[in-house]
């Protein structure tokens, strides 16, 4: 005996199944109808993987300069008059500037020398040189205890090189001045390599850097020029601070589409640190 509820369920599925069967039959006919010839497959492969080689011949233009005469004044003027639209100059700005240095002052240099001397005194008194290098050195070798490895004479900057090859193994040098700052050098030994004498040293570098006081003084100079310019003019205010006025070349400002500007040259005054 058939359950009426089951019969009703299967009867409701029949329309959906019929639609699915139609779609499957159509897909099957489409797939069976597709045919790719050998030539089509070959062309598809070539389109995907074929590479084309191109030969280029460079012809230097210098060979043809002898056959081209330089245009003379009237000819240049005529060309310019006929092509003025190509040489339009946009809005330009000219700046008058003064520069103050951010380089360390003499006081900053002296402070670096004193700090290097203090490090030297501590190392001579028995402090761990490598540990001091890790803590106080401003060189990339600090993480390696200041060790710069082996080098032959003439490979380092002159003052550093001379001091290194004048020392004895185990000796620590007083601060040595180079363009990079003050160096406290510890000699770790000599060796012969390929007929050359090489030295092995470690060092602690103390750089002279502009202090907050030096930078504040520089900014104060600029402020004096700014306030003084309102009363006596920019050039006179700069002269009063011992600063030279520089005038920049006029850069061309890019035009914004759909907006016309009058050609004009503005003169601005400003100060900055170099």
C-alpha positions as CSV (number, residue, x, y, z in Angstrom):
1,X,0.0,0.0,0.0
2,X,1.5,3.3,-1.1
3,X,1.8,6.1,1.4
4,X,-0.2,9.1,0.0
5,X,2.2,11.6,1.6
6,X,5.2,10.0,-0.2
7,X,3.4,9.9,-3.5
8,X,2.6,13.6,-3.2
9,X,6.3,14.4,-2.4
10,X,7.6,12.5,-5.4
11,X,4.9,14.1,-7.6
12,X,6.1,17.6,-6.5
13,X,9.7,16.7,-7.5
14,X,8.9,15.6,-11.0
15,X,8.6,19.1,-12.6
16,X,11.9,20.2,-11.2
17,X,13.7,17.0,-12.4
18,X,12.2,17.4,-15.9
19,X,13.7,20.9,-16.2
20,X,17.1,19.7,-15.0
21,X,17.1,16.9,-17.5
22,X,16.3,19.4,-20.3
23,X,19.3,21.6,-19.3
24,X,21.6,18.6,-19.0
25,X,20.6,17.3,-22.5
26,X,21.2,20.7,-24.1
27,X,24.6,21.0,-22.4
28,X,25.5,17.5,-23.6
29,X,24.5,18.4,-27.2
30,X,26.6,21.6,-27.1
31,X,29.7,19.7,-25.8
32,X,29.4,16.9,-28.4
33,X,29.1,19.5,-31.2
34,X,32.3,21.2,-30.3
35,X,35.2,20.2,-32.6
36,X,38.8,21.6,-32.5
37,X,40.9,21.0,-35.5
38,X,44.6,20.3,-35.4
39,X,45.4,23.7,-37.0
40,X,43.3,25.5,-34.4
41,X,45.0,23.7,-31.6
42,X,48.4,24.6,-33.1
43,X,47.5,28.2,-33.5
44,X,46.3,28.5,-29.9
45,X,49.6,27.0,-28.8
46,X,51.6,29.5,-30.9
47,X,49.5,32.4,-29.6
48,X,50.3,31.4,-26.0
49,X,54.0,30.6,-26.2
50,X,55.5,32.0,-29.4
51,X,58.1,34.6,-28.9
52,X,59.1,37.1,-31.5
53,X,62.7,38.3,-32.0
54,X,63.3,41.9,-33.2
55,X,66.5,43.2,-34.7
56,X,67.3,46.8,-34.0
57,X,69.7,49.0,-35.9
58,X,70.9,52.0,-34.0
59,X,71.8,54.9,-36.2
60,X,73.8,57.6,-34.3
61,X,72.5,61.1,-35.1
62,X,76.0,62.6,-34.7
63,X,76.8,61.4,-38.2
64,X,74.2,63.7,-39.7
65,X,75.0,66.8,-37.7
66,X,77.6,67.9,-40.3
67,X,74.8,68.1,-42.9
68,X,72.5,70.3,-40.8
69,X,73.3,73.9,-40.6
70,X,72.7,75.8,-37.3
71,X,69.8,78.2,-37.5
72,X,70.8,81.9,-37.4
73,X,69.2,84.7,-35.4
74,X,66.4,85.8,-37.8
75,X,65.5,82.2,-38.6
76,X,65.2,81.4,-34.9
77,X,63.1,84.5,-34.3
78,X,60.8,83.6,-37.1
79,X,60.3,80.0,-35.8
80,X,59.6,81.3,-32.3
81,X,57.0,83.8,-33.7
82,X,55.3,81.1,-35.6
83,X,55.3,78.7,-32.6
84,X,54.6,80.9,-29.6
85,X,52.0,78.5,-28.2
86,X,54.8,75.9,-27.6
87,X,56.9,78.2,-25.5
88,X,54.4,79.6,-23.0
89,X,55.8,80.2,-19.6
90,X,53.5,79.6,-16.6
91,X,53.4,81.4,-13.3
92,X,56.8,81.7,-11.8
93,X,58.1,82.3,-8.2
94,X,61.4,83.7,-7.3
95,X,62.7,83.2,-3.7
96,X,65.2,85.1,-1.7
97,X,66.5,82.8,1.0
98,X,69.1,82.8,3.8
99,X,70.7,79.6,5.1
100,X,72.0,78.8,8.5
101,X,74.2,75.8,9.2
102,X,73.2,72.8,11.2
103,X,76.8,71.7,11.5
104,X,78.2,71.3,15.1
105,X,79.7,74.4,16.6
106,X,83.2,74.7,18.1
107,X,81.6,74.1,21.5
108,X,80.1,70.9,20.1
109,X,83.4,69.8,18.7
110,X,85.1,70.4,22.0
111,X,82.4,68.5,23.9
112,X,83.0,65.5,21.6
113,X,86.7,65.6,22.2
114,X,86.2,65.8,26.0
115,X,83.8,62.8,25.8
116,X,86.3,60.8,23.8
117,X,89.1,61.7,26.3
118,X,86.9,60.5,29.2
119,X,86.3,57.2,27.4
120,X,90.0,56.8,26.8
121,X,90.8,57.5,30.5
122,X,88.3,54.9,31.5
123,X,89.7,52.2,29.1
124,X,93.3,52.9,30.3
125,X,92.0,52.5,33.9
126,X,90.8,49.0,33.1
127,X,87.3,49.4,31.6
128,X,86.2,46.7,29.1
129,X,87.0,48.3,25.7
130,X,84.5,46.2,23.8
131,X,81.7,46.9,26.2
132,X,82.4,50.6,26.0
133,X,82.3,50.4,22.2
134,X,78.9,48.8,22.3
135,X,77.6,51.5,24.6
136,X,79.3,54.7,23.5
137,X,80.6,54.2,19.9
138,X,78.7,56.0,17.1
139,X,80.1,53.7,14.4
140,X,78.5,50.6,12.8
141,X,81.1,48.4,14.4
142,X,79.7,49.2,17.9
143,X,77.6,46.0,18.0
144,X,80.9,44.0,17.3
145,X,82.7,45.7,20.2
146,X,84.3,48.2,17.8
147,X,86.2,45.6,15.9
148,X,87.0,46.7,12.3
149,X,89.0,43.6,11.3
150,X,92.3,43.3,9.5
151,X,93.5,45.9,7.0
152,X,96.6,46.8,5.1
153,X,98.4,50.1,5.4
154,X,96.8,52.8,3.3
155,X,93.3,51.3,3.3
156,X,91.8,53.5,6.1
157,X,91.5,57.3,6.3
158,X,94.9,58.9,6.7
159,X,94.8,59.9,10.4
160,X,93.2,56.6,11.5
161,X,95.7,54.6,9.3
162,X,98.8,56.4,10.6
163,X,97.7,56.0,14.3
164,X,96.9,52.3,13.8
165,X,100.3,51.4,12.3
166,X,102.2,53.4,14.8
167,X,100.8,51.5,17.8
168,X,101.9,48.3,19.5
169,X,99.7,45.3,20.1
170,X,97.4,45.8,23.1
171,X,98.0,49.6,23.1
172,X,95.1,52.0,23.4
173,X,95.5,55.4,21.6
174,X,94.5,58.8,22.9
175,X,91.6,60.3,20.9
176,X,92.5,60.7,17.2
177,X,90.6,63.3,15.1
178,X,89.3,62.5,11.6
179,X,86.6,64.0,9.4
180,X,84.2,61.5,11.1
181,X,84.9,62.5,14.7
182,X,87.2,61.4,17.5
183,X,88.5,57.8,17.6
184,X,89.8,55.9,20.6
185,X,91.7,52.9,19.0
186,X,92.8,49.7,20.6
187,X,95.4,47.6,18.7
188,X,94.6,43.9,18.6
189,X,97.7,42.7,16.6
190,X,99.7,42.5,13.4
191,X,100.2,39.9,10.8
192,X,101.8,39.3,7.4
193,X,99.4,38.6,4.5
194,X,100.6,38.1,1.0
195,X,103.7,40.1,1.7
196,X,101.9,43.0,3.3
197,X,101.7,44.0,6.9
198,X,98.2,44.1,8.2
199,X,96.8,45.6,11.4
200,X,93.8,44.4,13.5
201,X,92.2,47.2,15.6
202,X,88.9,48.1,17.3
203,X,87.8,51.6,17.9
204,X,85.2,53.8,19.6
205,X,84.0,56.7,17.5
206,X,82.6,59.8,19.1
207,X,80.9,62.1,16.6
208,X,80.5,65.8,17.0
209,X,76.8,66.6,16.5
210,X,75.0,69.9,16.7
211,X,73.6,70.3,20.2
212,X,70.1,71.7,21.0
213,X,71.8,75.0,21.9
214,X,73.4,75.2,18.5
215,X,70.2,74.5,16.7
216,X,68.3,76.9,18.9
217,X,70.8,79.6,18.1
218,X,70.4,78.9,14.4
219,X,66.6,79.2,14.6
220,X,67.0,82.4,16.6
221,X,69.1,83.8,13.8
222,X,66.3,83.1,11.3
223,X,63.8,84.7,13.6
224,X,65.9,87.8,13.9
225,X,66.0,88.1,10.1
226,X,62.3,87.5,9.8
227,X,61.4,90.2,12.3
228,X,64.1,92.6,11.1
229,X,62.9,92.3,7.5
230,X,59.7,94.0,8.4
231,X,61.5,97.2,9.5
232,X,64.7,97.4,7.4
233,X,64.1,95.0,4.5
234,X,65.1,91.4,4.0
235,X,68.7,92.0,2.6
236,X,69.6,94.4,5.5
237,X,68.2,92.1,8.1
238,X,70.2,89.2,6.7
239,X,73.3,91.3,6.6
240,X,72.9,92.3,10.2
241,X,73.0,88.6,11.1
242,X,76.0,87.9,8.9
243,X,74.0,85.8,6.5
244,X,74.2,85.9,2.7
245,X,71.0,86.2,0.6
246,X,70.6,83.7,-2.2
247,X,68.1,84.1,-5.1
248,X,66.6,81.0,-6.6
249,X,65.9,80.5,-10.3
250,X,62.2,80.8,-11.2
251,X,60.7,77.4,-11.5
252,X,57.7,77.0,-13.8
253,X,54.5,76.2,-12.0
254,X,52.3,73.6,-13.7
255,X,49.0,74.9,-15.0
256,X,45.7,73.4,-13.8
257,X,43.3,72.5,-16.5
258,X,40.4,74.9,-17.1
259,X,42.0,77.8,-15.2
260,X,43.8,80.8,-16.6
261,X,46.5,82.7,-14.8
262,X,48.2,85.9,-15.5
263,X,51.9,85.7,-16.0
264,X,53.6,87.2,-13.1
265,X,56.7,86.9,-11.0
266,X,56.4,86.9,-7.2
267,X,59.3,87.5,-4.9
268,X,59.1,85.7,-1.6
269,X,61.5,85.7,1.3
270,X,62.2,82.9,3.5
271,X,64.9,81.3,5.6
272,X,65.8,77.7,6.3
273,X,68.6,75.5,7.6
274,X,71.0,73.7,5.3
